[in-house]
Amino acid sequence: MSPFNKSNLAISFHLQEMAAVEANGTFQANTKTTEPVRPLANFPPSVWGDRFLSFSLDTTELEGYAKAMEEPKEEVRKLIVDPTMDSNKKLSLIYSVHRLGLTYLFLQEIEAQLDKLFKEFNLQDYDEFDLYTTSINFQVFRHLGHKLPCDVFNKFKDSSSGTFKESITNDVKGMLGLYESAQLRLRGEPILDEASAFTETQLKSVVNTLEGNLAKQVMQSLRRPFHQGMPMVEARMYFSNYDEECSTHESLPKLAKLHFNYLQLQQKEELRIVSKWWKDMRFQETTPYIRDRVPEIYLWILGLYFEPRYSLARIIATKITLFLVVLDDTYDAYATIEEIRLLTDAINRWDISAMEQIPEYIRPFYKILLDEYAELEKQLAKEGRAKSVIASKEAFQDIARGYLEEAEWTNSGYVASFPEYMKNGLITSAYNVISKSALVGMGEMVGEDALAWYESHPKTLQASELISRLQDDVMTYQFERERGQSATGVDSYIKTYGVTEKEAIDELNKMIENAWKDINEGCLKPREVSMDLLAPILNLARMIDVVYRYDDGFTFPGKTMKEYITLLFVGSSPM
């Protein structure tokens, strides 16, 4: 069971269908013996077909957007460093720049401004600020690594009752800001725990009475707060729903539009490249039982980092994650337990001679897997960075062993204890493979020190892994049960601690909430490593939320992921 869960799938044994596939010659099994009964799943086909294969990049158009960005970019830079601008206005500007996904263009300037303003921070100054201004300032500092104290919100609580003042319920923009601020809380900040619950209840009670942009803003945040969202999509939605904030300075929306158009062209070309690679590898013919999810996996990886400089990294990480889908579906929805054991052994050996021991249907995949990793290692060795490829490969071998353990549990009907489940479940969440594969193409910033930090399994990484495992489990456990899976976190928790199903889910949700607090803390200064390395860890937790908050959005990508893919790659960017 991985983050690519196969929820609510009717299990049926399509022997006639398989015979037809064999007759067409697209799948060759051993026809001398009776075809074994397989745990086949009716995966929905891709909703996209080949539509992203036909894109043709006009490099002149791409260069035109890059050139057109220069003027508004310089104007925004001047605004950020303007010494005459009021500090609250400057923080509001930086907030909009950040929400629009433009921080990386002005990182040095923004860091210098925030360092200066943070040093000048005085709690008494905040006595004069309203809830909205306080919230915006708090979010800017926290998002960009400064631990502004949560005491700035104390004045909005009633000292006698200890609850938030009734008067703030009339300030919807202020409550929305406080709700978003509360998502950045750390352990030991009860005022923000209370603020999260209080503002969510209040906003839900008024959302249907609101109109215009404010209604859209509240609905957007209640559906998914900015801090838990996919950065590219959040930027587009901020542009659409916060036009007043975006338009305070004419150069900002101009830059944002050009930036969106530039990124869309680059990303559609990357999606075309991985779509063509997938088609050329013929996985849909050699392993027809798998889920065909190229745009969805590319979107997932785009969620980790959208900056143009990570183009190669996205292509590499998408390919490796697609390998993972083939492996996961083979173990979970096709192979017999004997075949799983043989394939796991072959992946551990990582040698072309192991091809002889595995079933014919999976041999093309095994050869492509070894060839692609060998080519990657060869390319990165030229730059002295082969270690990141080796780390990704070892993570891939780990997950094969983890999948085997889950298959053995299901085969024997064994329900693991919760600690036992989590030990293996953190491996099979696929987090380790995806996060390490994300490092492969990131360039010089991923040196030996960065890899050593990853291998030390720091608290921030553990927290993101836990979210990856448990968010998935809470959403999909009922469907996994229907499929005969004994290895779910909810069932293991119930068995180990003798609690009800509701109590187990409540406890797992508390663990997820605390893990978010640990990630928030890990992103504050002084940081153990640069934010370049922390961002994919934070963003992988965000993408798990995107995919699994409301449904199994990967197996059935008809809701959130379809909406996001349409927004970013099908619809046109703002002009």
N, C-alpha and C positions, 0 to 999 in steps of 0.2 A: 504494500500500500504506500503510494507516494503522493506528491502534491498533484499528480495528474490522475486523481481518483475517477473510478468508473461508476459513478453513482446511479442507483435506481435502474440498473440494466437487467432486463430479463435474460436469464441464462438459458440458452437452448443449444442443442447439439445439431449443427447444420451439416449432417453427413452428405446429404444430397448436394447441397451448395458447394461443399468442398470437392465433391466428385466432379462437379461442373467446372470448378476452377482448375482442377488437375487436367481435365480433358482439354481445356483451352491452352494448356502448356505454360501457363504463367506461374504455376506452382508445382514443384516436383517433389512428391513425398515417396516414401518407399511403398510401392504398390503391391509388393509381394506379400506383405502382411496386412492384417485388418487395421484400418485406420483407428487409432485409439480414441476413446471418448475424451473430448477436449472441453474445457470450460469457456467456450466461445461466448462473446458478448456482441450484442447488436449495437456497435458504435455508430452514432449518426455520422453521415459523410461530411466532408468539408462543405461549408456554406459558400466558399469562395471559388472553388474550382481552380481554373488557370488564370483568373482575371489579372493577377499581379505579374504574370509572365510577360504581358504585352507592353509594359511600360518602357518608354525610351527616354533616357535622360538627355536633355538639351543642356550641354555644359555652358553654352553661351548665356542661357537664361540663369543658370546657377551662379555664374560669375557676375552677372548683372545685379542679382540680389545682393551678393557680397559687397559689390562696389557701392550700391545704393545705400547700404547700411552705414557706411563710414560717416556720412554727415550727421544723421541723427544720433549715432553712437557718440560722436564727439560732443554734441550738444548735451546729451544726458550725462556724460562724464563731467562736463563743466558744472552742471547742476549739483551733482553729488559732492563735488569738492568746494562748492561755493561757500566761502567763509561768512557771508552776510545772511545766509538763509537761517531762519528760526529752527531750533533743534527739533521741535515736534514736526515741522513741515519736512525737514530733511529725513527724519525717521519714517514718516509717511511715504515719502518718495522711495526710499530704500525698500520699504515694505512692498510697494507696487512693483518695483524692479524685480524683487525676489519672487513674488507671486507669478510674474510673467515669464519666469525661467531665464532671466537675463543676468543673474548675479555673476556668472562665470566671466562675462564680458568686462566686468568692472571690479573684479575681486579685490585687487590691491587697494583701489580707491575706497571701496566700501569698508574693508577691514580697517584702514587708517582712520576713517571717520568714526566708526563704531568704537575703536580703541579709545579715541579721544573723548567721545561722549560718555563712554562707560566709566572712564576715570573721573569725569565730572559729575557722575550720578550722585544725587542727594535725595533721600527719601522725602524730605519735607517739600521739595519742589512738586511732588506728585499730589500734595494736598489740593493744589489748584486745578488738577487735570480731571476731566470727566472720564467715565468708564471706557468710552470708545478710544480716546487718546491713550489712556493707560494701557489698554489691551493691545493696541497696535505697537506701542513702544516695547511692551513685554515680549510680544511675538518676534519682533525684529531682532532684539538682543538674543533671545533664546535660540531662534532658528540659526543664527549665525555664530553661535558658540559662546555667548556671554551669559553668565548666570545672574541675570537680574533677579533680585529677591522677590518672592511671591508676596512679601509684606506690602507691596504697592497696592494690593487689593483689599487690605484690612479695612480701609475707611468705608468700603461699600457694605460692611457687615454691621449689624445692630449690636452694640456692645452689651446691652442687657440680655437680649434673647440669644445672641450668638449665631443668628441666621442672617442671610443676606437681606438687605433693606428692601421693603416692599416697593419703594420708589423706583428702583432700577428695572422693575418689570415693565415700566412704561417706555423704557429706552431699548427698543429692539436691536438697534445697531450695536449699542453697548453690550447687550447680553450676547449677541452673536460673537462679538470680539472676545468676551470672557469665555465663551464656550470653546472657541478656537484656541485661546490661551491655555485653557485647562488640559488640552491634549499634549502639552509640552511639560507636564508635571513630572516631578521626580518622587522617589520614595521619601516619606517624611514631610510631605506638603499637603496636609489635610484640607487646607482652605481651597486648594485646587481640586481635590477629590469632591468636595462639597459643591464647588462651582460647576463642575462637569454635570453632576446629577441635577442640580437646581436649574441651570440654564437649559439643559436638554428638555426637562419637563415644561418649563415656561415657553420655550420656542415651539414645541409641539402643540401647545395649547393655543398659540396665536397664528401659526403658519397659514391656516386657511382663511384668515381675515386680512392677510397682507396683499398688497398689489405691486405690480411693476417689478423693478429690479430687486427691491428688498425681499419680495416673496421668493424670487429665484435664488437669491443669496442664501436665505434661510433653508430652503429646500435642498440646495446643493450641500450645505454644511451638515444638515441632519442626515442626509443620505451617506455622506462620507466626509469627515472633516479634512481640511487641506493637508494636515500633517500625515494622514493615513492614505492619501491619494497618490495616483501616478503623476509625477511632476509635469510631463508633457500635456496630459489631458487637463490637469488643474490649471495650467497656464492658459490654455485655450478657453476654459470656462470662466476664468477670472476676467479675461479680455471681454467676453460676451456679457457677463453679468455685473461687472463693475466698471461700466464705461465712464461714470462720473470720476471715479478715482484715477482711472487710466488717462483721462483727458485733461488733468490739472496742468500738465506740461505737454505742449503740442508735439514735441519730439519723441515722447515716450510711446504713444500708440503707433506713430509712424515707424519707429524702430521695431516695435513688437510685430507689426504686420509683415515687414520685410523679413524678419527673423523666422516667423512661422513659415513663410513661403520657401525660404532657403532650406530650412530643416525638412519640410515636406518633400521637396525634390530629392534631397540626399537620402532620406529614409525610404522613399519609394524605390530608389535604385538599389539600396541594400536589400529590401524585401524581394525585388526581382532577382537579385543574385542568389539569395538562399532558396528561393522558389525554384529556380532553374537547377541548382545543385540537387535539390531534393528529387526533382523529376528525373534528372540524369542518373541518379543512384537507383532508380526503379524500385524503391522500397514498397510502393503501393502494389507492385506486381509480385515481388518475392515474399513479402510479408503482408498479404492483403487484409489480415485481421486487425491491423493497428489503426489508431486514430490518425487521420490526416489533418494536422493542425499547424501548418507552417506559419501562417500570419499570426496565429495566437501565440506561438512560441517566440516569434520575432518581437511581438508587442511586449511580452513578458521581459525579454532581455532589454528592449528599449526603455522599459521602466527602470532599469538599473542605472543607465547613464544615457542621456540624449545628446550630450555635447558633440559637435562635429568631429573633434579629434579622436573620438572613440569608435569611429566607423569600422575599422578592421576588428576591433575588440567585439563589437556587436555581431559581426558576421561569424567570427570564430565561436563565440559563446552560443549563438543560435544553432549552429551545426552540432555542437557537442550536446546541447539540450535535446535536439531532435533524436540523436542517438539514444538518449536516455528514454525517450518516449517509446522507441522500438523495443528496447530492453524491457521496460516496465510492462508493456502490453504483451510481450512474449511470455514473461513470467506469470502474469496475472490473468491473461485471457486467451492463452493458446497452448503453451507447453505443458507436457505431463511432468510430474515430479521427477521422474528419471531424467528427462531431457533438461530440466532446470539444473539438476546436479551436474550433468555433463557440461552444460554451457557455462556454469559458474566456474568449474575447474578450468575450462579453456580461457576464460577471461583472466583468471588468476595467473595462468601460465603466460598469456600474452605472447603467443608464438604461433606463426602460421602453420607449424606442424600439428597444432592442436585441432585444425580443421577436420581432420579425419575422424575425430571422436564425436563431433556434434552432428545433429540431424541436418540433412541436406538443405531444408528450407531456410535455416538460419546462417548457412555458410556465406552467402553473399554479404550479409550484414557484418559478419565477423571480419571478413577480409577488408571491407571498406573501413570499418572501425580502426583496424590496425594500420591500414595505409594512410588514413587521414592524420592520425596521431603521429605517425613516423614523419610525414611531410611537415607537420607543424613543428616537431622537434628539430628537424633539419633546418628549417627557416629561422627559428629563434636561436638556435645554437650559433648562427652567424653573428648574432648580436649579443652573445653571451648570456642569453636568458632562457635556456632550455629548461631550467629548474621549474618554472611555472607550468610548463607542459607536463612534466613528470608528476607534479603535484596534482594536476587535473586527472591524469591517467590513474594515479593511485586512488583518488577519490572515486573514480569510476569502478575500480576493482572492489573497493569497500562496499559500494552500493549493491553490486551483484551479490556479494556475500550476505548483505542485509536482506535483500529480496529472497534469497534462498532460505534464510532463517524464517522469514514470514511464511514462505510456501510450506516449509516443514511443519510449522505450527498449524496452519490451515489443514494440511494433509492429515495430521493426527488429531485435530480438534482441540488443540491445546490453547488455553487462554493464559497468556503470560501475566505475571504480576506487573503492577504499574512501573516500578523502577526498571524491571527487565524490559518491558515494552518500550520505555523511553530511551533506554540505552541503544536499542536497535532502531527505534522509530526516528531518532534524530539523524541516523544514517540514511534510512529509507525515505526521509522527507525530501531527499535530493538536494537539500540546501548546500551541502558540502561540495557536491559536483558543480552546481551552478555557480556558487560564489567563487570557487577556485578557477573555474573555466572563464569567469568574467575577468580575472586578472591577466589571462594569457596575452591578450592583445593590447594591454593598457600602456605598454612602453616602459620607459626608463624608471618611472615612479615605483614599479614593482620590482625592487631589488631584493637581495637576500634578506635584508632587515625586515622588509614588508612580509615576505613569505614566512620568516621566523615568527613574526607577530601573529600571523594567521595560525601557524602550527601550535602556538602556545595556547590557543583556544581561549582568548580573552572573554571577559564577561559580556561585552557588547555583542560579540559573535554568538555566544551561547544563548543570549536573549532572543536574537533574531531567529536562530535555529528553532528555539522553543515555539515561537509564534508560527513559524513555518509548519511545524508538526501539529500543534494543537488546534490552530484555527481551522485547518483542514479537517481534523478529526471531529470537531464539534459540528461542522456542517455536514459531514458525509457518513457518520457512523451508522445511521439507520439504514442507508442504502447498502453500505458494506455488509451489514448483517444479512440483508436479503440475498446478497451474493455469496453467502456462506463464509465470509471472512471472519475469522476468530480474533484477528489482531487489530483491534481498534482501541484507541486510548480511553474512550468512554467505558467500554466493557472491562478493560483492565483495571481502571480506577474503581469501578463498582465492585469487582471481584476482590481487589486488594483491601479496600477500606470499608466494605460492607455498607455502602451508602445507596440512596435512591438514584435513579437516573438524573433527576433534576439537580440533586445535590452535587453529583459528579460534574455535570455541565457547568454549574455555578462555580465550582472550584477550579475547573480548567480555565474558565473565563477570567477568574481572578489571577491565575498564573499568567495568562496572556497580558492582562492589564499591567501587572508588575514587570513583565518583560519589556513592555513599551517604556516604562519608567527607566529601566536600566539602559535601554538604547538611548533615550534622551540624555541621560547622564554621560554616557560614553561619547556623545557628540559635543559636549561642552569643553571649553578650554580650562586647563591645559590638556590637550589631547595626547593619547599615547602615540598615534600616527596621524598623518595628514588627513584632512577631510576627503581628499580624493580617494583614499582607501576605505574610509568609513561610509562614504555615500552609497556604494553598492550594497553594503550590509543593511543600512537603513532602508534603502529602496527595495530590497528583496522582501523585507518585512511588509512594506507598503503594498507590493504587488500580490503578496499572499492575501492581504486584506481585500484588495480589488477583486481577486478571482474568487475568494471563498466567503466573503461576508454574507452574501444573500443566497448563494446557490453554488453548485459545482460548475463554475463558469468555464472550466477547461473541457471537460467531457461534453458538456452541453453549452457551447459558446454562443447561444442565441440571444443572450441578454447583454450583460456588461461588456464582455469582450467584443461582441459584434458591434455594439454602439461605439466603443473606443476605436476599433479598426476603421469603422465608417468615418468617424470624425477626423482621424489623423491621415488616412490613406485614400479614402474614396471621395469624401467631400472636398470642396475647395477651401483653401486657407483664406482668412480675411484679406480683402484687397483695399 
